[in-house]
Amino acid sequence: MSTHTENVEELIGIVRESLKDKGFEIYPFKVGWYNALTSQAHQLPYESDSLAAVILSTPSMFEKAFVPFLQSRACDGMRDPIDECISHTVSSSISMCCPNQSVDVMYDFELLPSRRPKFLAQTAAHVAGAAFYYRASDVHNPPWGNKKMFGVCIHPRLGGWFAIRALLIFKDVLMGEEFQPRDPPDCVSRQEERIELLERFNFHWRDWSYRDIIPVEERYSLQQKEYFITPPAQRGALLRQWGFMTESDTDKQS
């Protein structure tokens, strides 16, 4: 069905308000805009005018959603607590806000049988106008020759202090021509800054300095940094140290 832009803004606004207090942002776009930038292998199998939306987590997600999630349940049997938290929070919001909508939800940690990701997260964030996806092709006369350089998204307010978590497809909502794309803010516009960003991300990503390529409004807390710096296999022990897991829970996770 075709839906007017104002109705879509109301729909997205309801979901946005539901997720905002949990430290998430949501940005809508058309499936066709995404498919126009991807290869056949990565295209989304929906009508080009279908409404999609990408969900980002901001630094406050850790304290607003993840910590309460850990406090509210035992971590016993969780494959990855962050993934479980994101899945629980997003699915709960969609069920509450869109009970009459047919919505497919894809998460950044999910893979297809081919081992490809279900969606290209950074492309989706760029198309939605959420964060600019900087790649080697955005640098004139790149100094790296034929060396493979991975691209990275930069948020206009958060720099690199965010994550792309999920993609929503509202299967029964088809957008008209009045719904126009919004370019993401080009906040790393100078060529030398783009080179610095890509070099920081590709060669020094462990020090997280690429996240501060621009002035930011918010960063990860010290506790959040400790969690993400810790290797995944050791995070269960860290959660137990923080009091969120018992010894037996940690044993079952390992």
C-alpha positions in Angstrom: 0.0 0.0 0.0 1.2 3.5 -0.7 1.6 5.7 2.4 1.8 9.4 2.7 5.1 10.9 4.0 3.4 12.5 7.0 2.0 9.0 8.0 5.5 7.5 7.7 7.0 10.3 9.8 4.3 9.5 12.4 5.1 5.8 12.3 8.9 6.3 12.5 8.3 8.9 15.2 6.5 6.4 17.4 9.3 3.9 17.1 11.9 6.6 17.6 10.4 7.8 20.9 10.2 4.2 22.1 13.9 3.6 21.4 15.2 7.1 22.3 15.2 6.5 26.1 17.2 3.3 25.5 20.0 5.1 23.7 19.0 4.3 20.1 18.4 6.4 16.9 16.3 5.4 13.9 16.6 6.7 10.3 14.1 5.8 7.5 14.9 5.2 3.8 13.6 3.4 0.7 14.9 -0.1 -0.1 15.5 1.0 -3.7 18.0 3.7 -2.6 20.0 1.0 -0.8 19.8 -1.5 -3.6 21.0 1.1 -6.1 24.4 1.2 -4.2 24.9 -2.5 -3.7 25.8 -5.5 -5.8 23.2 -8.1 -6.8 24.5 -10.4 -4.0 23.8 -7.9 -1.3 20.5 -6.4 -2.5 17.4 -6.6 -0.2 14.6 -8.8 -1.7 11.8 -6.2 -1.3 10.0 -3.8 -3.5 12.1 -0.7 -4.2 9.5 1.6 -2.7 9.3 -0.4 0.6 10.0 1.6 3.8 13.2 0.6 5.6 14.9 2.1 8.6 18.3 1.7 10.2 18.8 1.6 13.9 22.0 3.0 15.6 23.1 2.7 19.2 24.6 5.8 20.8 27.0 5.7 23.7 24.2 6.0 26.3 22.8 2.6 25.1 25.2 0.8 27.4 23.9 2.4 30.6 20.3 2.9 29.5 19.6 -0.5 27.9 22.4 -3.0 28.4 23.0 -2.6 32.1 19.3 -2.7 33.0 19.0 -5.7 30.7 21.7 -7.5 32.6 20.1 -6.6 35.9 16.7 -7.9 34.9 17.7 -11.4 33.9 20.3 -14.1 34.4 23.0 -14.2 31.6 22.8 -18.0 31.6 22.8 -19.4 28.1 23.3 -16.1 26.3 25.4 -16.4 23.1 26.4 -12.7 23.3 24.8 -10.4 25.9 25.0 -7.2 23.7 23.4 -9.0 20.8 20.7 -10.4 23.1 20.0 -7.0 24.5 19.8 -5.3 21.1 17.4 -8.1 19.8 15.2 -7.9 22.9 15.0 -4.1 23.0 14.3 -3.6 19.3 11.8 -6.5 18.9 9.9 -5.4 22.1 9.7 -1.8 20.7 8.5 -3.0 17.3 5.9 -5.3 18.9 4.6 -2.5 21.1 4.7 0.4 18.5 3.7 -1.5 15.3 1.3 -4.2 16.3 -0.6 -4.0 13.0 2.5 -3.8 10.8 4.4 -6.6 9.1 8.0 -5.8 9.9 11.1 -7.8 9.1 14.0 -7.2 11.5 17.6 -7.9 10.6 20.5 -7.5 13.0 24.1 -6.6 12.3 25.3 -9.9 13.8 23.1 -12.1 11.6 24.5 -13.9 8.5 22.9 -15.5 5.5 23.6 -19.2 4.7 26.2 -17.9 2.3 28.0 -16.3 5.3 27.3 -12.9 3.9 25.8 -10.3 6.3 22.0 -9.9 6.0 22.6 -6.3 5.2 25.5 -3.9 4.6 25.2 -1.8 7.8 27.4 1.1 6.7 25.7 1.4 3.3 22.3 1.5 5.1 23.5 4.2 7.5 24.8 6.3 4.6 21.6 5.9 2.5 19.4 6.8 5.4 21.4 10.0 6.0 22.5 8.9 9.4 26.3 8.8 9.0 28.6 9.4 6.1 30.4 6.3 4.8 33.9 7.3 4.0 35.8 5.0 1.6 39.1 5.1 -0.3 37.1 6.2 -3.4 36.2 9.4 -1.5 39.9 10.4 -1.5 41.5 12.0 -4.5 44.8 10.4 -5.5 44.8 8.0 -2.5 48.3 7.4 -1.1 47.9 3.6 -0.5 48.2 2.4 -4.1 46.3 -0.9 -4.5 46.2 -1.7 -0.8 42.8 -2.6 0.5 41.4 0.1 2.8 38.2 -0.5 4.7 35.7 2.3 4.9 34.1 3.7 8.0 30.9 5.7 8.9 31.2 8.9 10.9 28.2 10.4 12.7 27.9 14.2 12.6 27.4 14.4 16.4 29.0 11.2 17.7 32.0 10.8 15.3 32.8 7.1 15.6 31.2 6.6 19.0 28.2 4.6 17.8 27.2 1.3 16.2 24.8 0.3 13.5 22.7 -2.4 15.1 19.6 -3.3 13.0 17.5 -2.8 9.9 13.8 -2.7 9.8 11.7 -3.5 6.7 8.0 -2.4 6.8 6.8 -4.8 4.1 3.4 -3.3 3.7 4.4 0.3 3.6 5.3 1.6 0.1 6.6 5.1 -0.3 5.7 7.6 -3.0 7.9 10.0 -4.8 7.4 12.7 -2.2 9.7 10.7 0.1 13.1 12.0 -1.0 16.6 10.9 0.1 18.6 12.9 2.6 22.4 13.0 2.2 24.4 12.3 5.4 26.4 15.3 6.7 29.8 15.3 5.2 31.6 16.1 8.4 35.1 15.0 7.3 35.2 17.0 4.1 38.9 17.9 3.7 41.0 15.4 1.8 43.8 15.3 4.4 41.2 14.6 7.1 39.7 11.7 5.1 43.2 10.2 4.6 43.8 10.5 8.4 40.5 8.9 9.2 41.0 5.9 6.9 44.6 5.4 8.1 43.5 5.6 11.8 40.7 3.1 11.2 42.7 0.7 9.1 46.1 0.8 10.8 45.3 2.0 14.4 41.7 0.9 15.1 42.6 -0.6 18.4 43.4 2.8 19.9 39.9 4.1 18.8 41.4 7.4 17.8 39.4 7.4 14.5 36.3 7.9 16.6 37.4 11.3 17.6 38.2 12.5 14.0 35.7 15.3 14.6 34.5 17.0 17.9 31.9 14.8 19.5 29.0 15.3 21.9 29.3 12.0 23.7 31.7 9.1 24.1 31.6 5.6 25.6 31.8 5.5 29.4 34.9 4.0 31.0 32.9 0.9 31.9 31.7 0.5 28.3 35.2 0.9 27.0 36.4 -1.8 29.3 33.7 -4.1 28.2 34.4 -3.7 24.4 38.2 -3.8 24.8 37.8 -7.1 26.6 38.0 -10.1 24.2 34.6 -11.7 23.7 35.7 -15.0 25.3 36.6 -13.1 28.5 33.5 -10.9 28.8 31.6 -13.4 30.8 34.3 -13.2 33.5 34.1 -9.4 33.4 30.4 -9.5 33.9 30.8 -11.9 36.8 33.3 -9.5 38.3 30.7 -6.7 37.9 28.1 -8.9 39.6 25.9 -9.6 36.6 26.8 -13.3 36.3 27.3 -16.2 38.7 30.3 -18.6 38.4 28.0 -21.3 36.9 26.7 -18.8 34.3 30.3 -18.1 33.2 31.1 -21.8 32.9 28.0 -22.3 30.7 29.0 -19.5 28.4 32.6 -20.7 27.8 
